[in-house]
Amino acid sequence: MGVLSRLRKAGRDIGANVRSGRHIEAYATLVLGVALIVLSVLDVGDDRWLFAGILVGISFLVFHTTLTDTRASIGVELLDRDSFTPFSDLLHNVDELWVYGPTANSILVNVADIRRHILERAGSVRFIVQDPDQVEAVEASKLQLDDNLDFLSSLRISVGTLRRLQAGYPERVRYALLPMNPGFSLLVVNPRRHDGYLVLEMQGFKDDNINDRMHMVLDRQDASRWFTYWTDRFDAMWSAAAEQFPGPDSVKADTQNA
């Protein structure tokens, strides 16, 4: 990689760090160090070159630590389901929640917490699940996933739960049906905020225990590139899915029963 390529890459890294709020102190120290170097060089005194050299060294070391961290750390935690706190604990201070899962039943069993912590506080949710009418895709998912789950029954229950949830909060709940399973599940918390993060679950094949699946936690501040990549994938899935809308009668009935 040539000098210009390295400079361009460093510029992109710096821009990404500044946009995500990372290493602001280091960059501020670098700018201050350069300014002091210039003032020191322009000053009159026998120690000006020594002082300037010290400042160059300190500034370079501080700046280099940010580049090393950018290259070496991808801001990823590797976990399994047993590593997570109860789902309700994740919902505090959540304005927006995006979820994709073949059935998303592990999230939708917490629908009361979603109502209380998000929807009743003017937050919003988007869910994507598989389309139960896509028979071949459903059969493929049944083959891939563990045998401890009645996949189609769970999927239909999830769609019914989403339909009722949307009927009660038509402006805050959106859901769509995807005609295939891409092989992962995705949960995104506060995707538009600087403190957003996501959990990516790899589904594997015929897991003995669903809790053993590998999870990657990507924090927007520490892994901005991959956070953006996976939120873009969610948007792409949403575009490929068929969004579902409540009928006026169901909205009225479910609102009265809420």
GIPE-V810371 format. One record per run of one state. SS is the DSSP state (a for helix, b for strand, c for the rest). FROM is the first residue (numbers start at 1). LEN is the number of residues. Records with the same first field share a line. If there is no record, write none. Layout:
BEGIN
SS = FROM-LEN  FROM-LEN
END
This chain:
BEGIN
c = 1-2  21-3  43-5  73-3  80-1  84-3  91-5  101-4  109-2  118-1  122-2  131-4  145-6  169-4  179-5  190-7  203-7  213-2  220-4  241-1  245-3  258-1
a = 3-18  24-19  48-25  81-3  87-4  105-4  111-7  119-3  135-10  151-18  210-3  224-17  248-10
b = 76-4  96-5  124-7  173-6  184-6  197-6  215-5  242-3
END
